[in-house]
């Protein structure tokens, strides 16, 4: 027997909710039959699905005994559903949870339909609770509420309910640190699920939340009217509420994370990231943290710096390429977790062609078959979008690769190609320079044998539909904005510049002064001179921490980024992919 509940934490409601939950709010000291032993519960964790209805053409890289990396093709909604089912079969008591970004930055077949099919896949997978991620705010918080509640109210450019009457997410979004103007949380802060009955009854309490820096990661107008509080503070407030409501274990779902070296999806060596100060400030009582955001996979026995008991910390990478199998054993008499363990299961799906060659299936890990009902559901949306996805755009010479692993903060040849297209699209308003942020590049661009690329491929690279904004910056501001990507505040991100702009940087120099040389068309950038610079509106509004862009003057809004990219590719019979290194690191 299982039951699920969810709770918000708005101001006065905390005490009222605890009172309303009286039947399970305490553990009465009365004569009850002795429990038969510890109760095992399986928690199945995912994160950062990003509307990956189909296999994304990416791998989980696993380090082998000889030190080489074995790429395992993985991901796709129907394969993820089968993997989750296989884990459910191992746990009589189970719950599927997510740590955010299930939607947005999605494949075209999902994005064209406002990610309604991504929600439909998650419903079929059986997700019950999801922490709100930053990308889930990309279309605004009112559209996010529509994804939760269903309905066909139009909140943006695209028309809802094009293929089905959208009923909304069957799972509950949780947002313990996201507040509306009246002080209530945007979605409930916490949720409960109970397993068993009598002496063997156990309850898991969940608290879910976004990262505090959401306003720097989405366009400001999409989160207008919301405030994002401190993550650790919100979790610490939720712990006693959940315990008072009968939780025997507390699980945090948070859209924040860290990174480890490539090659061990179940390792935790040299773990570091923005989640660590949050974990280090948690009060006692958290048993498990399911994390996300960094698109990294890890399983950690994290020891907080404050000396509290170790916390089991997990992340399942990105695009449904992995799913985390977490096992808790709970003593129902003592109302506590007595053991916990986890491992990441690779969702091995279909082979694909990559920039480095064909990536084949391997017998080193289990293969999953696509679950028929999910595959059929996805096919409806894929077929509906096929004419747009398959439309040829033009030809390029060779592959333009998205940087991965430790190099994910650099744009490479693909970043150069995008920046050149943005510059071409905005020269009419005086643009001299354009920048692309590498974290906004979502996939490699691999042409067919004859060099052809399709609109669907371009959309996979840039799925955000951002507008280009051209502004005036001084030379000093131009230098400062590049430094913001290289400083010690957050992950390193080396902006990809358009042709003609080059810079050399040294990460051994102090934060804020790492650029050694900065030139445009071979001449040093002058500090007091003015330059016309184009970026997507996300960056123009201070996204990814690039606050200097907000100081730009004489702003002109232009084409959508994907349109500029398409126009650049098709403007010549065959587009060369620029291979020069425009941002050179020295002093390593």
N, C-alpha and C positions, 0 to 999 in steps of 0.2 A: 504494500500500500504506500503510495506517495502522494503528497500534496504540496502545492507551490503557492507562495504568497509573495507580495512585494510591498515595500514601504517607502515613503518619502521622508525627508528630514527637514521640512520647513518650519523653522521657528518653534511655535507652540505645539505643532503637530507631533513633535517627538514624544512628549509625555502622553499625549492623547492616544497615540498609536500603541505605546507600551501598555496603556490601560485597556485598550480594545483587544489586545492580544493576550489577555489574562489566562485563557485556558492553556496556553503553552509558554507563558511568560516566566514561570518558575519551575523548579524541580522539587516537588513537594516531598517532604520527609514522611512518607507513609509506608506501610507494609505493602510491598508489591512483589510479584514473582521475580526471582533473580534472573538476570539476563543470561542467555545461553553462551555468551562470549562476545568478543568484539564484532562490530558490524562493519562490513566492508562497503565502501561507496566509491564508485568510479566517476571521476570528473573528467569530462572530455573537452579539451580546450582548443580553440582556434583563434585566429586574429588576422587582421589585414587581408581579408578575402578580396576586397576591391572589385567586386562584380566579375570575378574570373569564371564566367560560366563555362568556358572551354579551357582545355589545357593551355597554359600561357606560353608554351615554348621556352621553358626555363628548367633548370636542374637544381637539385639539392646536391651539393658537392661534398663528398665524404672522403676523408683522408684515409689512404690505404697504408699497409704496413711498410711499404717502401717509400712513403712520403708523398706519393702522387695523389691527385684528387680524382675520384671516380664520380663522374656526373650521372645522376639518376633522374631521368625525365619524370616530372611530377606535376600534379595539380589538375584542376578542372572540377566543376560542381558535381557531376555524376560519379566521378571516381572518389571525391571527398565523401560523398554520401555512403558509398560502399565501405570506405575505411572506417568511418564513424560507426556504421553498423557492426563491423567486425569487433570494434572495441566494446560496444554495448553488449555484444554476446558474451564477453568475458566478465561483465559486471551485472549481477542481478539488480543491483541498485545503481542507477546512473543518472547523470545530468549533463547536458551539453551547454557550454558557455562560451562566450567570445569576449575579446578585449578590444573591440572597436575596429573602425574602418572596414566594415563589411560592404559598404557601398561607396561610390564615387571613385574617381581616378580609375574608371572601370573599362572593360572591353566595350567595343562599340555596340554590340548586340544588347548590352545591359544599359549603357549610358543613353542611347537613343530613346529608351523607354523609362527614363528617370529612375533607373535601378530597381524598378518594380520586379523584374525577373530575378535580380540578386536576392531580394527579400523572399521571393517565392522559393528559391533554392534553399535558403537558410531555414525557411519553414519546413521544407521537406527533409532537410538534414536533421531537424529536431532541436535547434537552438532554443534555449529557454530564457537566458539572460545575456544581455550584451551591453558592455560599457560603451558610451558614446565616444567615438574617435574624432580627431580634428577634421578629417575629410567628410565625415557625415554632416558637417556644417557647410560644405561647399555651396550648396544651393539654398542655404538659409535655414534658420531654425524652424520656420513655419512649414517648410517642405519636409523637414525631418519629422515633425509631428504628424504630417500626413502619412509618411512611411510607417509610423507606429500605428496610427488609428485607421488608416485606409481612407478611401474616398477619391474623388476625381477633381478636387478643387485645383485650379491652375494657379501656381505660385511663381512661375518663371516663363522662360521662352518656349519650352516644350509642352506639348499637350499630354496630360496624364491619361491613363486607362485606354491606350490605343489598341491593345490586344485582349485585355480582360478587365472586368470590373474589379479594381484593386481593393482587396479586403484588408490590407495592412499586415504588419508583422505579428505573428503569433507569439513571438518572444517579447520580452520586456526590455526596453532601453533603460539603463540606469545612469544617473548623472548626479552624484552626491555633491559635487563642488561647482555645479553650474546653476546660477541663480537668475531668476527673472526680477523685474523691477520691484515686485511686491515681496521679495525675500524668499519665495518658495522655489524649490528646485524645478528645473525644466522638465525632468522626468523623475520618477521615484529614486531615492538614494540607495535603497537596499531591497533585497528579496530573500525569501526563505523557501527551502524545499525540505520536506520531511519524508523519511523512509521508515517503513515498518510500523509496528504498533506495540502497545504495552511496554513490557520491560525492554524490548529490543528496538524501540523507536529512537531514531536519531534525526537531528535537524541540522542542515547546512545553511549558514547565513552568508549572503553575498552582498558586497558593497561594490558599486561600479562608478567609475568616474573618468572624465577626460583629463588631459594634461592642462596645467595652468596656462601654458603659452598658446592655447588655441587662437586668441586674437592676433597673434603674429603669424599664424599659419593659414588663415583664410582672409578673404576680403572683409574689411571692417563692417560693411553694410549687411553682411550675412549674419553677424552676431550682435547687431545693434540691439540695445535693451537688455543684454545679458552681461553678467559678470562671472569671472572664473576664479574661484577661490583656491587657497592652498590645498594641495592634495593630501599631505600627511594630516593636516588639521581635520579635513573632512572624514578621512578614514578613522582617525582616533575618536571622533564624535560618534561614528557609526558602531564601533566595537561594543560599547556597553548597551546600546539599543538592541543590537542583534542578540547579545547574550541574555538580556532581559526578556526577549521574545522567545527564548528557548534554544538558541543556536548552540550546538555542541562543537561546532567548528566554524571558523570565519575564513572566507575566501575573498580576496580582493581581485577585482577585474579592473585593470587600469591600462589606459592607452598611453603608456610610456614605457621605455625599455632601455636596453643597453646592447653591447656587442662583445663578442669573443673572437679569437682567431678563426679563420675559415677552416672548415673541414670536419667539425665535430658537432652535429646537431644536438647531441646529448651532453655536451661538455660545458664547462664554465671557466676554463683557464683564462686568466687575465681579464676577467669581466670588468667592464667599466661602462658608464653611461649616466644619463640624466635621472634615471630612476633611483640611483644609489642614495642621494641625499633624502629622498622620500622615504625609502626603507629604513634609513638610519634614524629617522625621527618618528617612527611608529611606536605607539604604546604596545605593551604586551598583549597578546591575544590573537594575532594574525597567524594563521597556519600556512596558507598558500597564497601566492600572488601570481595570477595569470596576466602576463604583460604583452605589449605589442609595440607598434609605431616605428621601430627601427628596421623592421623586416628581417630581423636576425632570428636564428633559432638557438636555444640554449636550455639547459636544465641545471639549476644551481641550488646548492644548499647554502643559502646566503646568510652570513653571520653579520647582523647589524652592528654598526660601530658603537651603538649605545649599550651593547652588552646583552640585549634581549636574546631570547631563544632563536635558533636558526629558523629561517623562513624558506619554504620550498618555492623557488622562483622559476617560472617557465615562460617560454615563448615558442610559437610554432611557425616562425618565418613569415611567409607571404603567399598570397594567391592560392591558398588551399593546398600548398605543396607538402605540408606536414600537418599532423594533428597530434595533440599531446594527450597521452594516456596517463592520468593521475590516479593513484590508488590511495585512499585514506582508510585506515582502520581506527574505528572510534569505539571507546568504552562507553556504552550507554548508561552505565551506573555512575561512573565518575564524570560523565559529560565532557570528555576531552579526547583529543586525537592521540593515539598511542604509537602510530607509525604512519609514515607518508613516503611515497616514492613516485617517480614519474619518468617517462621516456617519450621521445618524439618518434612517431611512426611516419615513415616516408610514404606519401600517397603516390606510388609509382603508377604512371598512366601510359601515355603514348610517346613513341619516339618522335623526334623532330629534327629539322635542319637548323643548325646554329651557324654563327659567323666562323666558328672554328671547325666546322664539319658536322657530319651526322651524329646525333646523340641517340644511341640505341638503348633498348631495355637491357636490364642486367638481372641475372639470377641471384645476385648477392642480397637482394631484398625482395620481399613479396610483391607481386603485381596485383593490382585491383582491377576488376571489371566495372565498367560504368553501370550504375544502378538504373534500370530500365525506365522507371517513372520520371526520374530527374532528367535523364538523357532526352526523353520525349518532350518534356516541358521546355528544356533549353532549345531543342530543335525548332520549336514554334517561333521563338524570338530570333534565332539564328537565320531561319528561312526568311522571316519578315525583313531582316536587315541586309540580306545577302546582296541585293543589287547595289546598295551603297558600299558595302564592305568590299565587294569584288571589283568595283569600278577602277580601271587603270588610271593612274595619274600621270606617269611619266617614267623615265628611266634614269638610273644612277649607275656610276661605275663602281662596282664592288659594294661590300657591306659597310654600313656605318654603325659601329658597335656602341651600345650603352655600356659604360664602365660599371664593373661589378666589384664586390668584395671590398678590399681595402681602398680601391680606387673609385668607389662609388661617388665620392665627392668631387670628381673631375668629369668634365663633359666630353673630352676626347673629340674624335672626328665628327661624331653626331652632334655634339654641342656646337662645334664650329659651323656645321651645315645649317642648323636651325638659326643660329645668330645671323648668319649671312642672309638668310631668307627674311628675317625680321628687319634687317637694315635696308634691304631692297624695297620692302613694302612701305617703309617710312621715310625714304629719302625725299619724297615729295613734300614733307613738312620739315625738311632740313636736317634729318638724322645723319650723324657722322659715325656713330658707334651704336652697337646693340649688344646686349648681354643675355645669355641664357643661364638659368640656374640648374645645375646638374640634377638636383633632387626632383626637378620637375620633368625629367626625361624618364619615361616609364618602360620603354622597351627598345631593343635594337631594331634597326631597319635593314632587313635582309632581302635583296631583290631576287626575282626569279632568274633563271639561267640567262635570259636575254636582257636582264637589267631592269625589268618592269617592277614597279612598286604600285600598290593599290591604296585607295583612300583608307581602307580598313587598317592597313599597316601604319599609315601616317597617324591615324587617330590613336592607335595603340601607343605611339611614341608620345603624343601630346593630347590627352583626353580631357582637358580642362575647359576648353572654350573660353580662354582668357582674351581680353582685348589688349592690343598693343597701345602703349602710352609713350609719347615722345615728349621729353622735357629738357630744360636747360640746366646743366650742372657746371660748376666751376671745375677747374683742373684739380683743386684740392679736394673737392667733394667726390670727383671721379676716383681719386686715389683712396679716399676714405671708404667708399662703398665696396671697393675690392678688399680692403683691409677687414671689413666686417665679416667677410666669409672666411678669413684666415685667422681671426682672433681666437681667444681661448673661451669665448662664450658659445657653447654648443658645438655641434659637429662641424668639422672643416668642410667648406664648400667653395671650390675655386670657380668663380664665374667664368663661363665660356664667352670670349669676346668675338666680335665680327672681324672680318679681314681688315688688316691695317693696324689694329691695336694689339700691342704685345706688352707683356710685363714679366719680370723675373722676381721671384720671391724666395725668402729664406726663413723656414720655420724655426730655425735656431735663434732668430732675433726676437726681441720682446714683442709681445702682443700689441698690435696697433701700429707697428713700424716694420713690417715684414717685407714690404715691397722695396726692391732695390732699384729697379728701373721701370719706367712706364712711358711708352712711346706710342704715337699715332702717326701712321704713314712715315715712320722712320725718324720723327722729330719728338723730343721730350715733351710730355704734357706739361703745359705751363700752369702754375697754381692759380693765377688770377684770371686766366683766359676762360671763355665760355665755350661749352661743347653741347651739342644736341645729342641726347642719348635716348634710345628706345628699349623698353622692357615690357613684359606683360604686366597687366594691372595688379596682379598679385604682388609682384615685387615693388611696383610703383607706390603701393599703399603700405609698404613696410614689411611685407611677408618674408619669412625665413630670417627675420632679424635685420634686414637691410633697411634700417631706419633713415639712412642718408637719402635714399630715393624719395622720401616724403618731403624733402626740402627742395626738390626740383621745381622750377618755375616755368611759365609759359607752356602749360601742358596741353597736348592735343591727343585725343583718343582716336584710334584708327581701327584697322582690320582685326578680325579674330585670328589668334595665333595659328590655328590649323589651316585657315585660308591663306595666310601668308606663306606657310610652309608648302602648301600645294602649289601656289603660284610660282614659287621659286623652283620647285622641281620641274614643272612643266614648261618653264620659260625657254628652255633650250632642248634640243633633241635628246641629249644625254648629259646629265648634270654630274660634274666631277665632285667627289667627296673630298673636302679639304683635309689634308693629312698633317699640315704643319702644326707644331706645338706652339700655340700662341701664349700660353701661360707656363713658364718654365720654372721648375723648382730647382734651387741651387742650395748648397750648404747642407746637404742631407747628413 
